[in-house]
Amino acid sequence: MKVLFLKLIGILFIISISIGITNTSFAVNLLSCNSPDITYDQAMKSNKPIVIEFYADWCGACKRFKPILNDIKTEYDSKYNFVYLNADKAENVAISSKYNVTGLPSVYIINPKTGEAKFINQDYYFTPAQFKKELDDYLKSHTN
C-alpha cells in the first residue's frame, strides 16, 4: 500500500513538472503582467485615476483575465495608473479589506484625490469593449 502511494505521488509530481514546463511562456506572461509600473501608494499620490486589480496566483479566472487587462493597460496607460495586487499577500490584506474584495479577480477604478472607488462589474472582464466603455464613461464623468 505504501509503495502504491509513493508511486502515485511520483506520477503526480512528474505530471505537475511537465505541465509547468509546457506552460512556462504563459507563466512568464502572467508574471510580467503582475509587475506593476507603479505601486498602490505611488498611484494614490498621483492625479491619474487608478485601475486596481485584485488577483491571486491560484485563481484560474485571474489567469484568463490577465492578458485582456494587459491589452487594455497598453491602450489606457496614459489615462490611468494600473495597479495589480495579490490579495493573498499579507501586505495587501488591509487594502483588500478597504475595498471589501470578496471575489477574484476584482477590479476597481479609484479616484486618488477623493478615495472614491467604483467596482467594475465582473461580467465585463471578458468583454474588452464593455470594460473599455466603463473606463471611458468614468473619465467622462470625472473630468473637470
C-alpha positions in Angstrom: 0.0 0.0 0.0 2.8 2.4 0.9 4.6 1.6 -2.4 1.5 2.3 -4.4 1.0 5.6 -2.6 4.7 6.6 -3.3 4.3 5.6 -7.0 1.1 7.7 -7.2 2.9 10.7 -5.6 5.8 10.3 -8.1 3.4 10.2 -11.1 1.6 13.3 -9.9 5.0 15.1 -9.4 6.1 14.2 -12.9 2.8 15.4 -14.4 3.0 18.7 -12.5 6.5 19.3 -13.7 5.6 18.5 -17.3 2.7 20.9 -17.1 4.9 23.6 -15.7 7.4 23.1 -18.4 4.8 23.4 -21.2 3.3 26.5 -19.7 6.5 28.5 -19.0 5.7 31.1 -21.6 2.3 31.6 -20.0 3.9 31.9 -16.6 6.3 34.5 -17.8 3.5 36.5 -19.4 1.5 36.3 -16.1 4.4 37.4 -14.1 5.2 40.3 -16.4 1.6 41.4 -16.3 1.7 41.4 -12.5 4.8 43.6 -12.3 3.3 47.0 -11.7 4.9 50.1 -13.1 3.6 51.9 -10.1 2.7 50.8 -6.5 -0.6 51.4 -4.8 0.9 54.1 -2.6 2.5 55.8 -5.6 -0.7 55.7 -7.5 -2.7 57.2 -4.6 -0.3 60.2 -4.7 -0.9 60.7 -8.4 -3.5 62.7 -10.2 -4.5 60.0 -12.6 -7.3 57.7 -11.8 -6.3 54.1 -10.8 -7.4 50.8 -12.2 -6.7 48.3 -9.5 -6.9 44.6 -10.0 -7.1 42.2 -7.0 -5.9 38.7 -8.0 -4.4 35.5 -6.7 -1.8 33.2 -8.3 -4.1 30.2 -7.9 -7.1 31.9 -9.5 -8.0 30.5 -12.9 -10.2 33.4 -13.9 -7.5 35.8 -12.9 -5.1 34.0 -15.2 -7.6 34.1 -18.1 -8.3 37.8 -17.5 -4.7 38.9 -17.2 -3.9 39.1 -20.9 -7.1 41.0 -21.5 -6.3 43.6 -18.8 -2.7 43.8 -20.1 -4.0 44.7 -23.6 -6.4 47.3 -22.0 -3.5 48.7 -20.0 -1.5 49.2 -23.1 -4.3 51.3 -24.6 -5.2 53.3 -21.4 -1.8 53.7 -19.8 -1.7 57.4 -20.5 -5.1 57.9 -18.8 -4.9 55.6 -15.8 -2.4 54.1 -13.4 -2.7 50.3 -13.3 -2.0 48.6 -10.1 -2.0 44.8 -9.6 -2.4 43.5 -6.0 -2.1 39.9 -5.0 -5.0 39.6 -2.5 -3.2 36.6 -0.8 -0.2 38.6 0.2 -0.1 39.8 3.8 0.9 43.3 2.8 -2.2 43.6 0.7 -4.8 42.4 3.1 -5.6 45.8 4.5 -6.1 47.2 1.0 -8.3 44.3 0.0 -10.4 44.8 3.1 -10.7 48.5 2.5 -12.4 47.8 -0.8 -14.4 44.8 0.5 -12.9 42.4 -2.0 -14.8 39.1 -1.8 -14.1 37.6 -5.2 -11.3 37.3 -7.6 -10.4 38.9 -9.9 -11.9 42.2 -8.7 -11.3 45.5 -10.5 -12.0 48.9 -9.2 -11.5 52.4 -10.6 -10.2 54.7 -7.8 -10.1 58.4 -7.7 -6.8 59.1 -5.8 -8.0 62.7 -4.9 -11.1 61.5 -3.1 -10.5 57.8 -2.5 -13.9 57.1 -4.2 -13.9 53.6 -5.6 -16.1 52.2 -8.4 -16.4 48.5 -8.8 -16.3 47.3 -12.4 -18.9 44.6 -13.0 -17.2 41.2 -13.3 -19.5 40.4 -16.3 -17.4 43.0 -18.3 -13.9 41.4 -17.6 -14.1 39.1 -20.6 -15.8 41.6 -22.9 -13.0 44.1 -23.6 -15.3 46.6 -25.4 -17.6 46.8 -22.4 -14.7 47.1 -20.0 -13.2 49.9 -22.1 -16.6 51.6 -22.1 -16.6 51.6 -18.3 -13.2 53.3 -18.3 -14.3 55.8 -20.9 -17.5 56.6 -19.0 -15.6 57.1 -15.8 -13.3 59.6 -17.5 -16.2 61.5 -19.0 -18.0 61.8 -15.7 -14.9 62.7 -13.7 -13.2 65.3 -15.8 -13.2 68.9 -14.6 
